[in-house]
Amino acid sequence: MSDSRRTARSRPLTLELFPPVRRKAIPQEFVLEEIASLSPTTRPMFGCLAVYVGEKIVLILRDKPTADADNGVWLATTQEHHASLQREFPNMRSIGVLGAKITGWQLLPSDAPDFEESALRACELVLAGDERIGKVPGARKSKRPAPKKTADGKR
């Protein structure tokens, strides 16, 4: 009996069922290299790359084709630190995709003439443990609804 089906295939069946995963390029990878001594971890967030040092989120790296004005390095900060950070980063601004409301997040835009210099300065602040950059994220909300109470008030 001839095994013509097997020879007719150009790729093994496993590659057809489980194609290799293509990883996205890391945006602004030089930022991770600069803070590597802190052993940062990363997680995908909003189609971007969130950077954590310990339990604190410190930065988000973004390079997306949509809303490209918000590409660059996002700084995790609070409104109370905006003015002092603005003096260090003259091109820093609020993030458009987050809406008109002013949030703690601020952007070092990748299209600014001083982008690389600013991003490296932000890395220096992270390395120095500057309190203006980084925050511990709040607890995640449960996706499951809370158990309903019975008539006697018990769950």
C-alpha positions as CSV (number, residue, x, y, z in Angstrom):
1,M,0.0,0.0,0.0
2,S,1.4,3.4,-1.0
3,D,1.5,6.3,1.4
4,S,0.9,9.0,-1.1
5,R,-0.8,11.3,1.4
6,R,2.3,11.6,3.6
7,T,4.6,12.5,0.7
8,A,2.1,15.0,-0.7
9,R,2.4,17.1,2.5
10,S,5.0,19.8,2.5
11,R,4.8,20.4,6.2
12,P,4.4,18.1,9.1
13,L,0.9,17.9,10.5
14,T,2.0,19.3,13.8
15,L,3.1,22.6,12.2
16,E,-0.3,22.9,10.5
17,L,-2.2,22.3,13.7
18,F,0.2,24.3,15.9
19,P,2.0,27.0,13.8
20,P,5.0,28.6,15.5
21,V,4.1,31.7,17.6
22,R,5.5,34.9,16.3
23,R,6.5,37.2,19.1
24,K,6.0,41.0,18.7
25,A,9.1,43.1,18.8
26,I,9.7,44.8,22.1
27,P,9.0,48.5,21.7
28,Q,11.8,50.8,23.0
29,E,13.8,47.8,24.0
30,F,16.7,50.0,25.0
31,V,14.7,51.0,28.1
32,L,14.6,47.5,29.4
33,E,18.4,47.2,28.8
34,E,19.0,50.4,30.8
35,I,17.1,49.1,33.9
36,A,18.2,45.5,33.6
37,S,20.1,45.6,36.9
38,L,16.7,45.9,38.6
39,S,15.5,42.7,37.1
40,P,12.3,44.2,35.6
41,T,9.4,42.0,34.6
42,T,7.0,42.7,31.8
43,R,3.4,41.9,31.1
44,P,1.2,42.8,28.1
45,M,-1.2,45.6,28.9
46,F,-3.6,47.4,26.5
47,G,-1.6,46.0,23.6
48,C,1.5,47.5,25.0
49,L,4.3,46.3,27.3
50,A,4.0,47.1,31.0
51,V,7.3,47.2,33.0
52,Y,7.4,46.3,36.7
53,V,10.1,46.6,39.2
54,G,9.2,44.4,42.1
55,E,5.5,45.0,42.7
56,K,5.5,48.5,41.2
57,I,4.5,49.3,37.7
58,V,7.0,51.9,36.5
59,L,6.6,52.2,32.7
60,I,4.6,51.2,29.7
61,L,6.3,50.9,26.4
62,R,4.1,51.6,23.4
63,D,4.6,51.4,19.7
64,K,1.4,50.8,17.9
65,P,0.1,51.9,14.4
66,T,-3.1,53.3,15.9
67,A,-3.1,56.6,17.8
68,D,0.6,56.8,17.1
69,A,0.8,60.2,18.8
70,D,0.7,58.2,22.1
71,N,3.7,56.0,21.2
72,G,6.7,56.2,23.5
73,V,7.3,55.6,27.1
74,W,4.4,56.0,29.6
75,L,5.5,57.0,33.1
76,A,3.5,55.6,36.0
77,T,3.1,58.6,38.3
78,T,0.5,60.6,40.2
79,Q,-0.9,64.1,39.5
80,E,1.0,65.5,42.4
81,H,4.3,64.8,40.6
82,H,3.3,66.2,37.2
83,A,4.8,69.7,37.7
84,S,8.2,68.5,38.9
85,L,8.5,65.9,36.2
86,Q,7.4,68.5,33.6
87,R,10.5,70.5,34.6
88,E,12.7,67.5,33.9
89,F,10.8,66.4,30.7
90,P,9.6,69.5,28.8
91,N,7.9,67.3,26.1
92,M,6.1,65.1,28.6
93,R,2.3,65.3,28.3
94,S,-0.9,63.5,29.1
95,I,-1.9,60.5,27.1
96,G,-4.6,61.0,24.5
97,V,-6.0,57.5,24.3
98,L,-6.8,57.7,28.0
99,G,-9.3,60.5,27.4
100,A,-9.6,64.1,28.4
101,K,-9.4,63.3,32.1
102,I,-6.0,63.9,33.6
103,T,-4.6,60.6,34.9
104,G,-1.5,59.6,36.7
105,W,0.0,58.4,33.5
106,Q,2.3,60.7,31.5
107,L,3.9,60.2,28.1
108,L,7.4,60.8,26.8
109,P,6.4,60.8,23.1
110,S,8.6,58.9,20.7
111,D,8.2,61.6,18.1
112,A,9.7,64.3,20.4
113,P,13.2,65.5,19.4
114,D,14.6,64.6,22.9
115,F,12.8,61.2,23.2
116,E,15.8,59.0,23.6
117,E,17.5,61.4,26.0
118,S,14.2,61.7,28.0
119,A,13.6,57.9,28.1
120,L,17.2,57.4,29.4
121,R,16.7,60.1,32.0
122,A,13.5,58.3,33.1
123,C,15.5,55.1,33.4
124,E,18.0,56.9,35.6
125,L,15.1,58.0,37.9
126,V,13.7,54.4,38.0
127,L,17.2,53.1,38.9
128,A,17.6,55.7,41.6
129,G,14.2,54.7,43.1
130,D,12.7,58.1,42.5
131,E,9.3,58.1,44.3
132,R,7.7,60.1,41.5
133,I,7.8,57.1,39.1
134,G,6.1,53.9,39.9
135,K,3.0,52.8,41.7
136,V,1.6,49.6,43.1
137,P,-1.5,48.6,41.1
138,G,-4.7,48.2,42.9
139,A,-6.3,44.8,43.4
140,R,-7.9,43.4,40.3
141,K,-11.6,43.2,40.3
142,S,-13.0,39.7,40.3
143,K,-14.6,38.6,37.0
144,R,-17.0,36.4,38.9
145,P,-20.1,37.9,40.4
146,A,-20.3,37.8,44.2
147,P,-22.4,35.0,45.6
148,K,-26.0,36.0,46.1
149,K,-27.3,36.3,49.6
150,T,-30.2,34.1,50.6
151,A,-33.4,35.3,52.2
152,D,-31.8,34.8,55.7
153,G,-28.8,37.1,54.7
154,K,-26.3,34.3,54.3
155,R,-24.3,33.5,51.2
